[in-house]
Amino acid sequence: MKLLIQREKKQYVPDLDREVTIVEGKEYFVTDTSKDFSTMHGTIKAKDLKAKDGTIVKSNQDKEFIVLTPCFSDIFRRLKRMPQSIIPKDIGAIIAETGIDGESVCVDAGAGSGAFACFIAHIVKKVVSYEINDKYLENIKANIETLGLKNITLKHQDVTQGIAEKNVDLVTLDLPEPWHAVPTAANAIKIGGYLVGYCPHVSQAQKFLDAVKKAGLQPIKTVEVIERPWVIDEHRTRPDNISIGHTAFLIFTRKYT
Ligand SMILES: C[S@@+](CC[C@H](N)C(=O)[O-])C[C@H]1O[C@@H](n2cnc3c(N)ncnc32)[C@H](O)[C@@H]1O
């Protein structure tokens, strides 16, 4: 796999008294480097796609592209999504709050598109992900393979019916009625481990927290992560018109006894 980065080019136009964009900055993701790759700005030869990172190569239309090897996040962003996935701003908060690391064992449900399971598999020892809907399984397997992950076990099972894994560091529940899975999740978590609910709606968050208290887990905090992009260039320094709005409430709970 390779990334081809076409750099944005701007030019000052005296008549307009401002810079205009001549070439849009754009990234192309190349999955097969054995063949020539065509873009709207010409074709890049297969031999050029194999150039070392940072090399500037030219298309047959004389346009310049930088060759890069994609990192995990570059590939992650391009996974095929079926149901709505947990996105990086929320994934980051879950990792930071729970402190999962290379020794951690995590359980995730529902797998959905496998996005969250794949991201954490990149940093933890092992992930077991439960998914009830067979329509999503092939896509999840394809996403796991695309990222080359070997430490995810995908289970085609209803998580509310039981979690076989025990002593796990983290259980995450991103499903419509997560409260039904709280008792079994509480059983699976080790003392000191976390259960995190990912609930788009307030009503879900309330029911989830009721179940958490009944199961004897300790609510730690409920947060919403807002990511607000800014536009900063020669002419503007302000928040962007478009930002990512509400995704979900992240409900962090912990097993103390
Ligand atoms: C919003 S998606 C999860 C997305 C996933 N977190 C990701 O990042 O790609 C919710 C998933 O939960 C699954 N699901 C619903 N109830 C379930 C259950 N009881 N056991 C396992 N999976 C369940 C649904 O089929 C759906 O795929």
The ligand as a Gaussian input file, in Angstrom:
#p B3LYP/6-31G(d) Opt

LIG

0 1
 C      -23.126000       1.053000      16.289000
 S      -22.638000      -0.551000      15.896000
 C      -21.056000      -0.744000      16.654000
 C      -19.943000      -0.079000      15.880000
 C      -18.556000      -0.420000      16.384000
 N      -18.369000      -0.002000      17.759000
 C      -17.472000       0.185000      15.500000
 O      -16.689000       1.028000      15.998000
 O      -17.405000      -0.167000      14.314000
 C      -23.650000      -1.525000      16.959000
 C      -23.515000      -3.017000      16.663000
 O      -23.982000      -3.759000      17.765000
 C      -24.514000      -4.971000      17.261000
 N      -25.341000      -5.559000      18.339000
 C      -26.561000      -5.139000      18.768000
 N      -26.971000      -5.887000      19.808000
 C      -25.984000      -6.815000      20.027000
 C      -25.830000      -7.869000      20.969000
 N      -26.778000      -8.109000      21.879000
 N      -24.691000      -8.624000      20.929000
 C      -23.733000      -8.355000      20.005000
 N      -23.830000      -7.360000      19.080000
 C      -24.941000      -6.597000      19.100000
 C      -25.279000      -4.499000      16.024000
 O      -25.545000      -5.568000      15.146000
 C      -24.319000      -3.467000      15.438000
 O      -23.459000      -4.039000      14.502000

